[in-house]
Amino acid sequence: MAVSVGAVAPAAPLSRDSQLAAEIKALVVGGERDAARDRYGDLVARQQRRAVRIAYQYLRDAHDADEAVQDAFVKVFTHITSYREDLPFEVWFTRILVNACLDLRKSRARRLRWSVPLASTKESAPTDPATSEQTPEQRLVSRERANEITTAVESLPDRQRTVFTLCHLAEQTTAEVSAALGVSEATVRVHLFRAIRKLRRLLEHKQ
Amino acid sequence: MTQLHLSDDRLIEVCLLEAASIAEQEHLGACARCDARRARLRTLLDDVSGAAVTEADAAFPPDRLARQQARILSQLQHDGRPGRLIAFPAGHAHEATVSRTRPSTRWIAAAAVAGLVIGVLAGRFGHDYSLGRPGGTRIAVTRSADAPELRTGAILEISTAVSEEEFLSQIEIAIDGPAAAALQPLDDLTPLPWEVR
């Protein structure tokens, strides 16, 4: 469905990030690239935390997540003129980010195929979600629980993990995830239900 | 009330995607079992998101995010600009227009020219030497007298060649030399003219 920019009023008011993206697009189109870049810094700051959470959940490696997020932000600015102001910026950005993650996973798989495995090349991410107010016992339980959850999420098939991450962690609707991944909304729901059922099976009996 | 129990998928939708309808809210308020299921599911989802967020935030502290943002903006600053051309200094550029050949190429060319000059001079010297010999001149004259059909140019060519006697004497000297011993097996294999007949 080709919709000309501005021809159709959006159903819901655009988010602050979408408005910011529209401003940046206008600046780039108007030839004010330096000003656009300055404004883009604000947009990066607003989206960055969410982006690294998604990428890290997807890639499970801080270096790769860093690279994927950086690639995604650069791509967004490079192609900002193709952004449609009638759609939420978050959906567009998430789609680019997920593609960047997919590309990185492919290149990582190629890299691992030809490399000798070292003792541990993966950056050991801090997995201790404990807070300083907890007792040592509580921290131990929390750490174990976090490890169980991480293992359970990692055991999900790729598509289920992606859908779950976007719906639950990125707090996107199934319609937005459908647009971001290029699959039907019904497919998104099926993957989401299967993912949660599996997580329940893996985690509830351990509680 | 049993018929109104919420399915697992519906509970997921209620917890994650959309609000429960009024009827469902009433049911959840009245049915302890469904309410407990919903609470368990909420706890599970909260645990999962809490663990993921904590893990990601620990891997990306604020200073790392700041560095990442700086890298992104730095990359964008250089994006779209043409590569900077580094000009050669003027003196070097001028020298480059004088000669485009490499020094080694020039040496090869000079050596080839020198070889050609030496060859021509040596040929000239050898030509004069043979002409200076009385035998060579005599044979040339004799042959020109025996074969009147030959042109003058041909006679001069013959006169430059080594005389027959000299050629045969050179062969005899070579046969007596040590190098001939190596050719002896080959000579043994070769049939002699009278043997062929």
Boltz contact constraints between the chains, C-beta under 6 A:
constraints:
  - contact:
      token1: [A, 37]
      token2: [B, 76]
      max_distance: 6.0
  - contact:
      token1: [A, 41]
      token2: [B, 73]
      max_distance: 6.0
  - contact:
      token1: [A, 44]
      token2: [B, 69]
      max_distance: 6.0
  - contact:
      token1: [A, 44]
      token2: [B, 72]
      max_distance: 6.0
  - contact:
      token1: [A, 48]
      token2: [B, 65]
      max_distance: 6.0
  - contact:
      token1: [A, 52]
      token2: [B, 56]
      max_distance: 6.0
  - contact:
      token1: [A, 52]
      token2: [B, 60]
      max_distance: 6.0
  - contact:
      token1: [A, 53]
      token2: [B, 56]
      max_distance: 6.0
  - contact:
      token1: [A, 56]
      token2: [B, 56]
      max_distance: 6.0
  - contact:
      token1: [A, 56]
      token2: [B, 59]
      max_distance: 6.0
  - contact:
      token1: [A, 57]
      token2: [B, 52]
      max_distance: 6.0
  - contact:
      token1: [A, 62]
      token2: [B, 59]
      max_distance: 6.0
  - contact:
      token1: [A, 70]
      token2: [B, 72]
      max_distance: 6.0
  - contact:
      token1: [A, 73]
      token2: [B, 72]
      max_distance: 6.0
  - contact:
      token1: [A, 74]
      token2: [B, 75]
      max_distance: 6.0
  - contact:
      token1: [A, 77]
      token2: [B, 76]
      max_distance: 6.0
  - contact:
      token1: [A, 125]
      token2: [B, 59]
      max_distance: 6.0
  - contact:
      token1: [A, 126]
      token2: [B, 58]
      max_distance: 6.0
  - contact:
      token1: [A, 127]
      token2: [B, 55]
      max_distance: 6.0
  - contact:
      token1: [A, 129]
      token2: [B, 51]
      max_distance: 6.0
  - contact:
      token1: [A, 129]
      token2: [B, 54]
      max_distance: 6.0
  - contact:
      token1: [A, 146]
      token2: [B, 51]
      max_distance: 6.0
  - contact:
      token1: [A, 149]
      token2: [B, 47]
      max_distance: 6.0
  - contact:
      token1: [A, 149]
      token2: [B, 48]
      max_distance: 6.0
  - contact:
      token1: [A, 149]
      token2: [B, 51]
      max_distance: 6.0
  - contact:
      token1: [A, 168]
      token2: [B, 49]
      max_distance: 6.0
  - contact:
      token1: [A, 169]
      token2: [B, 49]
      max_distance: 6.0
  - contact:
      token1: [A, 169]
      token2: [B, 52]
      max_distance: 6.0
  - contact:
      token1: [A, 193]
      token2: [B, 9]
      max_distance: 6.0
  - contact:
      token1: [A, 193]
      token2: [B, 12]
      max_distance: 6.0
  - contact:
      token1: [A, 196]
      token2: [B, 12]
      max_distance: 6.0
  - contact:
      token1: [A, 203]
      token2: [B, 44]
      max_distance: 6.0
